[in-house]
Amino acid sequence: MTGSGDAVGNRAVSALFRVFGGPGRRWVADGFERTTFRAMHAGERLLLGWLVSLTVFAAVSEWLVRWTGPWIGWLLVLPVGLVALNLLAFFVPGKKVAVQWWSWLLLLTAWAWWRKDAGNHTAWFAWLWLGIFALNAVAHLILLLGMTLRISGWPGMVWRLSLFFGLHVIAFVDHWFWGWTWALLGGMSISVIYCLAVLRPRCQWLGPVTDFREGRPPLITIDDGPCPDETPVLLDLLDRHGRRAVFFLIGDKVRAHPELAREIVRRGHEVGNHTMTHPQATFWCAGPWRTRREILECQKVIAETTGVTPRLFRAPVGHRNLFTHPVTAELGMEVMAWSRRGFDAVDKDVSKVLEKILPVGRGDIVLMHEGTGIAAEVLGGVVE
C-alpha cells in the first residue's frame, strides 16, 4: 500500500468523507486492513443513520405540532417519524451506496433550502444540511484539484506554477473588494498552506508519499551516502543479520565514490535517488528547473555508475517542493518518507536516537543517516 490511501481521500463513497473523513480503516480483530474498494465510511453511516433520522423526526414534529397541537403532536412524533423513515427508505432510489448517498443528500438539501427560514428547530437542521452540501462541494473541488496535480513532466510543473501564481493574483485582487487586510490574510493563508505541504515529510497534499507499508516487514532506509568511512561497515552489519536496506544516495557522493555505490547494489540492496547535491536548506523552495536538474542528474549518475535505475526518491530532509512530484512521476519514481526516525543527524546520543526509533513494527519505514559517526551503532540497535 502506497502512503495512507489516496493523496487526498480514503475508501468512502462521498467526496465529503474521502477528503475530510480521515484515512478510513476497516478493523479486523486487533488490527486493521486498508482497501481500495469504495464502501460506506464510518462517518457516512453515522450521518445517514442518525442525522437523517433526526432530521426526519424534526420535520415530522414541525408538521404534527402545527396540525394537532403541541401535546398530541409530540406524542405522535415517534410512530409517525418511523413510518416516514420507512416510506422514504422505500422510495429513495439507489441500490449502490454511492447512489443512496447522493439521493439522500440532494433530497435533504432541497428540503433544507425550503425550510431554512422556518424560524424554529427545523431551521437548525436545514442549515446543517446546507453546510454539509457546501462541504461536499468543496471536497469535490479538492479531489478535482488532486487529479490535476497528477499531471507529470513539464505540463505538470507549468500547471502547478500557474496555480501558485494564480492564487496569489486572486489574493492581490481581493484588496479592490475587501481591502488590503483581507488581501494580506489571503496571501498569508496561501503561504501557510504551502509551507505545511512541503515542510511536513509525510504530507500528501502535493502528491502521494509512501510513509508506511501495510502488512510488510520493517524497511530500513539509509540516507546521505555513500560514505567511505561508514558504508562498508553498514553493509557488513546488514550482511551479518541477513537484512536488506534502501540506500538513498547523493549524486555528488556517488560520483566521488563509485565503487561504494556499486558495492551496495552488488550486496543486494536497493539504491534510491536523494538529489544531486542534497540542498537541504533550499530544496523546499526550488524552482522547476533546479528541481528537475537535481533529480534527473542524480538519476543519471546512479544509473551510469551502478547499472540500476532508482525507482524511489527521497527529498533532502523530506522537504519536497511544488515541482517534485511532476518530475518523479515522469521518471517513474515513487516518493518515500518514513514512519520512524531518531534524528541521528543532529543527536549523537545513540541511546536517545534508538529510544525514538524503537520499537519498530510491521509496515514501519525507518530513517537513518550515514556519515554521522554513529550510524553503525544505530543500525546495530535497530536490526538486533
Phi, psi and omega per residue, in radians:
M1 nan 2.236 -3.121
T2 -1.570 2.201 3.108
G3 1.117 -2.472 -3.127
S4 -2.107 0.613 -3.129
G5 2.073 -2.577 3.062
D6 -1.153 2.876 3.059
A7 -1.011 -0.705 2.928
V8 -2.316 1.982 3.056
G9 2.384 -3.059 3.129
N10 -2.695 -2.640 -3.048
R11 -1.622 0.144 -3.118
A12 -1.100 2.741 -3.112
V13 -1.499 -0.368 -3.092
S14 -1.816 2.612 3.085
A15 -1.077 -0.625 -3.110
L16 -0.972 -0.853 -3.074
F17 -1.548 -0.311 3.015
R18 -1.191 -0.597 -3.105
V19 -1.584 -0.805 -3.009
F20 -1.836 0.081 -3.010
G21 -1.656 0.105 -3.125
G22 1.460 -3.019 -3.021
P23 -1.206 -0.377 3.128
G24 1.257 1.774 -3.062
R25 -2.190 2.460 3.035
R26 -1.833 1.970 -3.035
W27 -1.392 2.341 3.100
V28 -2.316 1.947 -3.083
A29 0.918 -2.165 -3.100
D30 -1.735 0.214 3.090
G31 -2.243 -2.938 3.081
F32 -2.620 2.785 3.074
E33 -2.218 2.501 3.031
R34 -1.714 2.690 -3.122
T35 -2.475 2.694 3.113
T36 -1.633 -0.123 -3.131
F37 -1.269 2.448 3.090
R38 -1.327 2.245 -3.139
A39 -2.613 3.046 -3.098
M40 -1.275 2.115 3.083
H41 -1.238 2.662 3.140
A42 -1.019 -0.667 3.100
G43 -1.168 -0.611 3.096
E44 -1.171 -0.723 3.091
R45 -1.079 -0.711 3.123
L46 -1.127 -0.758 -3.113
L47 -1.130 -0.850 -3.104
L48 -1.290 -0.565 -3.093
G49 -1.371 -0.714 -3.056
W50 -1.817 -0.884 -3.059
L51 -1.177 -0.670 3.078
V52 -1.085 -0.779 -3.136
S53 -1.081 -0.798 3.139
L54 -1.113 -0.640 3.123
T55 -1.146 -0.759 3.111
V56 -1.091 -0.758 3.108
F57 -1.093 -0.690 3.123
A58 -1.123 -0.749 3.133
A59 -1.143 -0.728 3.128
V60 -1.141 -0.717 -3.118
S61 -1.112 -0.667 3.116
E62 -1.073 -0.777 -3.119
W63 -1.194 -0.743 -3.118
L64 -1.163 -0.761 -3.141
V65 -1.101 -0.646 -3.127
R66 -1.173 -0.643 -3.025
W67 -1.699 -0.409 -3.083
T68 -2.101 -0.095 -3.075
G69 1.659 2.842 -3.029
P70 -1.141 -0.724 -3.039
W71 -1.182 -0.952 -3.128
I72 -1.171 -0.666 -3.106
G73 -1.044 -0.835 -3.111
W74 -1.230 -0.481 3.068
L75 -1.204 -0.516 -3.093
L76 -1.600 -0.064 -3.056
V77 -1.024 -0.834 -3.053
L78 -1.116 -0.953 -3.118
P79 -1.130 -0.757 -3.130
V80 -1.174 -0.659 3.116
G81 -1.105 -0.726 3.108
L82 -1.111 -0.707 3.086
V83 -1.095 -0.748 3.134
A84 -1.097 -0.720 3.125
L85 -1.096 -0.741 3.129
N86 -1.150 -0.682 3.115
L87 -1.162 -0.757 3.129
L88 -1.114 -0.731 3.133
A89 -1.093 -0.542 3.140
F90 -1.303 -0.656 -3.035
F91 -1.634 -0.412 3.127
V92 -1.162 2.175 -3.020
P93 -1.314 2.832 2.994
G94 2.050 1.972 3.028
K95 -1.520 -0.441 3.126
K96 -1.595 2.595 -3.069
V97 -1.105 -0.591 3.137
A98 -1.139 -0.713 3.119
V99 -1.188 -0.693 3.102
Q100 -1.082 -0.750 3.122
W101 -1.004 -0.868 -3.114
W102 -1.146 -0.657 3.137
S103 -1.078 -0.850 3.130
W104 -1.148 -0.717 -3.114
L105 -1.103 -0.797 -3.121
L106 -1.206 -0.699 3.124
L107 -1.078 -0.838 -3.092
L108 -1.314 -0.479 3.051
T109 -1.193 -0.711 3.082
A110 -1.092 -0.763 3.085
W111 -1.095 -0.703 -3.117
A112 -1.110 -0.704 3.113
W113 -1.124 -0.595 3.141
W114 -1.280 -0.614 -3.015
R115 -1.886 0.195 -3.058
K116 -1.151 -0.408 3.135
D117 -1.841 0.423 -3.073
A118 -1.130 -0.522 3.113
G119 1.372 0.259 3.082
N120 -2.367 -2.814 -3.051
H121 -1.124 -0.444 3.132
T122 -1.186 -0.461 3.124
A123 -1.099 -0.588 3.112
W124 -1.100 -0.778 3.107
F125 -1.164 -0.640 3.138
A126 -1.079 -0.848 -3.138
W127 -1.169 -0.542 3.087
L128 -1.108 -0.777 3.135
W129 -1.223 -0.590 3.036
L130 -1.111 -0.668 3.080
G131 -1.143 -0.711 3.106
I132 -1.091 -0.725 3.113
F133 -1.096 -0.723 3.138
A134 -1.144 -0.755 3.104
L135 -1.090 -0.671 3.108
N136 -1.115 -0.671 3.090
A137 -1.130 -0.751 3.092
V138 -1.068 -0.706 3.131
A139 -1.086 -0.673 3.096
H140 -1.111 -0.691 3.101
L141 -1.113 -0.686 3.120
I142 -1.139 -0.737 3.103
L143 -1.131 -0.681 3.091
L144 -1.105 -0.751 3.091
L145 -1.082 -0.710 3.111
G146 -1.060 -0.628 3.098
M147 -1.143 -0.701 3.139
T148 -1.205 -0.478 -3.136
L149 -1.311 -0.101 3.083
R150 -1.478 -0.098 3.123
I151 -1.128 2.265 -3.044
S152 -1.792 2.998 3.073
G153 1.181 -2.781 -3.118
W154 -1.078 -0.667 3.067
P155 -0.999 -0.706 3.118
G156 -1.155 -0.693 3.130
M157 -1.186 -0.698 3.105
V158 -1.120 -0.730 3.135
W159 -1.105 -0.782 -3.137
R160 -1.132 -0.697 3.107
L161 -1.133 -0.731 3.120
S162 -1.113 -0.741 3.127
L163 -1.106 -0.749 -3.118
F164 -1.088 -0.848 3.140
F165 -1.252 -0.596 3.119
G166 -1.075 -0.717 3.109
L167 -1.114 -0.665 3.111
H168 -1.222 -0.594 3.071
V169 -1.126 -0.733 3.108
I170 -1.077 -0.754 3.109
A171 -1.086 -0.663 3.123
F172 -1.172 -0.721 -3.128
V173 -1.176 -0.416 -3.127
D174 -0.957 -0.477 -3.054
H175 -1.167 -0.387 3.105
W176 -1.218 -0.455 -3.077
F177 -1.807 -0.693 -3.044
W178 -2.138 -0.031 3.124
G179 1.678 2.954 -3.062
W180 -1.187 -0.463 -3.133
T181 -1.045 -0.853 -3.128
W182 -1.221 -0.590 3.102
A183 -1.110 -0.751 3.113
L184 -1.162 -0.684 3.097
L185 -1.103 -0.684 3.094
G186 -1.104 -0.793 3.115
G187 -1.106 -0.715 3.114
M188 -1.132 -0.671 3.128
S189 -1.096 -0.743 3.115
I190 -1.076 -0.749 -3.131
S191 -1.135 -0.717 3.133
V192 -1.119 -0.779 3.134
I193 -1.083 -0.727 3.136
Y194 -1.108 -0.793 -3.135
C195 -1.082 -0.713 3.106
L196 -1.117 -0.658 -3.098
A197 -1.206 -0.659 -3.032
V198 -1.677 -0.456 -3.050
L199 -1.609 -0.209 3.055
R200 -1.678 1.907 -3.014
P201 -0.982 -0.502 -3.065
R202 -1.706 0.080 -3.098
C203 -1.213 2.381 -3.079
Q204 -1.810 0.153 -3.002
W205 -1.144 -0.603 -3.085
L206 -1.690 -0.032 -3.136
G207 2.677 2.881 -3.084
P208 -1.176 2.413 3.109
V209 -2.295 2.200 3.097
T210 -1.384 2.023 3.122
D211 -2.184 -0.008 -3.117
F212 -2.848 2.433 -3.132
R213 -2.023 1.680 -2.993
E214 -0.959 2.169 3.021
G215 1.293 0.064 -3.092
R216 -1.816 2.789 3.136
P217 -1.064 2.726 3.111
P218 -0.996 2.508 -3.124
L219 -1.999 2.167 3.080
I220 -1.596 2.202 3.075
T221 -2.125 2.399 -3.052
I222 -2.208 2.068 -3.053
D223 -1.689 2.845 2.884
D224 1.361 0.236 3.107
G225 -1.637 -3.042 -0.007
P226 -1.421 2.638 -3.110
C227 -2.166 2.076 -3.066
P228 -1.046 -0.491 -3.117
D229 -1.395 -0.554 -2.983
E230 -2.067 -0.476 -3.097
T231 -0.998 -0.819 3.125
P232 -1.058 -0.663 3.137
V233 -1.152 -0.745 3.137
L234 -1.131 -0.701 3.132
L235 -1.118 -0.732 3.111
D236 -1.126 -0.706 -3.130
L237 -1.129 -0.748 3.109
L238 -1.131 -0.674 3.103
D239 -1.086 -0.758 -3.108
R240 -1.079 -0.552 -3.118
H241 -1.720 0.045 3.106
G242 1.117 0.600 -3.098
R243 -1.952 2.662 3.059
R244 -2.026 2.614 -3.091
A245 -2.388 2.959 3.007
V246 -1.899 2.125 3.092
F247 -1.755 1.969 3.069
F248 -1.521 1.914 -2.959
L249 -1.747 2.545 3.058
I250 -1.604 2.287 -3.054
G251 -0.974 -0.781 3.136
D252 -1.051 -0.666 -3.138
K253 -1.287 -0.567 3.057
V254 -1.125 -0.736 3.119
R255 -1.120 -0.614 -3.129
A256 -1.374 -0.513 -3.091
H257 -2.311 1.128 -3.075
P258 -1.085 -0.583 -3.109
E259 -1.135 -0.578 3.106
L260 -1.225 -0.700 3.103
A261 -1.080 -0.743 3.122
R262 -1.170 -0.607 3.131
E263 -1.164 -0.641 3.096
I264 -1.027 -0.811 3.141
V265 -1.185 -0.720 -3.123
R266 -1.049 -0.575 -3.128
R267 -1.445 0.054 3.019
G268 1.627 0.217 3.126
H269 -1.636 2.832 3.137
E270 -1.689 2.518 3.091
V271 -1.931 2.442 3.127
G272 -2.132 2.859 -3.102
N273 -1.558 2.186 -3.129
H274 -2.186 0.527 -3.110
T275 1.315 2.862 -3.058
M276 -1.316 -0.778 -3.040
T277 -2.060 -0.020 -3.130
H278 0.962 1.075 3.124
P279 -1.389 1.294 -2.967
Q280 -1.146 -0.429 -3.111
A281 -1.547 -0.291 -2.994
T282 -2.266 -0.109 -3.079
F283 -1.109 -0.522 -3.099
W284 -1.106 -0.424 -3.132
C285 -2.027 0.305 -3.118
A286 -1.194 2.580 3.108
G287 -1.414 3.114 -3.069
P288 -1.106 -0.702 -3.100
W289 -1.186 -0.778 -3.135
R290 -1.179 -0.706 3.115
T291 -1.037 -0.830 -3.133
R292 -1.103 -0.715 -3.125
R293 -1.131 -0.784 -3.125
E294 -1.054 -0.759 -3.078
I295 -1.360 -0.801 -3.057
L296 -1.174 -0.725 3.141
E297 -1.150 -0.696 3.093
C298 -1.113 -0.721 3.124
Q299 -1.042 -0.762 -3.130
K300 -1.163 -0.761 -3.119
V301 -1.088 -0.784 -3.126
I302 -1.136 -0.760 -3.118
A303 -1.133 -0.761 -3.132
E304 -1.192 -0.568 -3.082
T305 -1.412 -0.750 -3.016
T306 -1.819 -0.309 -3.053
G307 1.407 0.104 -3.139
V308 -2.069 2.289 3.086
T309 -1.624 2.053 -3.108
P310 -1.037 2.478 3.066
R311 -1.938 -0.046 -3.140
L312 -2.110 2.503 3.095
F313 -2.264 2.425 2.998
R314 -2.311 2.221 -3.139
A315 -1.287 2.678 3.050
P316 -0.980 2.211 -3.098
V317 1.059 0.194 -3.111
G318 1.349 0.108 -3.076
H319 -1.555 1.565 3.047
R320 -1.246 2.924 3.060
N321 -2.176 -3.012 -3.046
L322 -1.090 -0.408 -2.987
F323 -1.945 0.066 -3.081
T324 -1.083 -0.881 -3.035
H325 -1.157 -0.685 3.058
P326 -1.021 -0.657 -3.137
V327 -1.240 -0.853 -3.107
T328 -1.134 -0.645 3.109
A329 -1.129 -0.701 3.112
E330 -1.082 -0.625 -3.120
L331 -1.548 0.027 3.122
G332 1.267 0.511 -3.104
M333 -1.827 2.690 3.094
E334 -1.840 2.320 3.132
V335 -1.487 2.217 -3.071
M336 -2.095 2.374 3.022
A337 -1.941 -2.306 -3.111
W338 -2.839 2.905 3.060
S339 -2.052 -0.323 3.128
R340 -2.324 2.284 3.089
R341 -2.565 2.688 -3.115
G342 -2.087 0.090 -3.125
F343 1.003 0.743 -3.099
D344 -1.229 -0.239 3.109
A345 -1.340 -0.311 -3.108
V346 -2.110 -0.481 -3.124
D347 -1.842 2.101 -3.080
K348 -1.718 0.144 3.072
D349 -1.556 1.843 -3.028
V350 -1.023 -0.718 -3.113
S351 -1.096 -0.692 3.116
K352 -1.202 -0.676 3.109
V353 -1.083 -0.835 -3.134
L354 -1.170 -0.559 3.109
E355 -1.090 -0.602 3.119
K356 -1.327 -0.580 -3.076
I357 -1.410 -0.796 -3.029
L358 -1.490 2.648 -0.001
P359 -1.414 2.681 3.113
V360 -1.852 2.297 -3.122
G361 -2.053 3.115 3.125
R362 -1.063 2.383 3.128
G363 1.629 -0.296 -3.097
D364 -1.211 2.508 2.989
I365 -1.973 2.028 -3.056
V366 -1.656 2.281 3.087
L367 -1.756 2.207 3.023
M368 -2.331 2.930 3.077
H369 -2.283 2.584 2.958
E370 -1.868 2.862 -3.032
G371 1.462 0.259 -3.106
T372 -1.712 -0.296 -3.052
G373 1.580 -0.269 -3.136
I374 -2.160 0.179 -3.033
A375 -1.032 -0.743 -3.107
A376 -1.129 -0.720 3.132
E377 -1.160 -0.710 3.132
V378 -1.150 -0.833 3.136
L379 -1.081 -0.703 3.094
G380 -1.040 -0.756 3.120
G381 -1.120 -0.606 -3.122
V382 -1.277 -0.846 -3.055
V383 -1.292 -0.423 3.136
E384 -1.433 nan nan
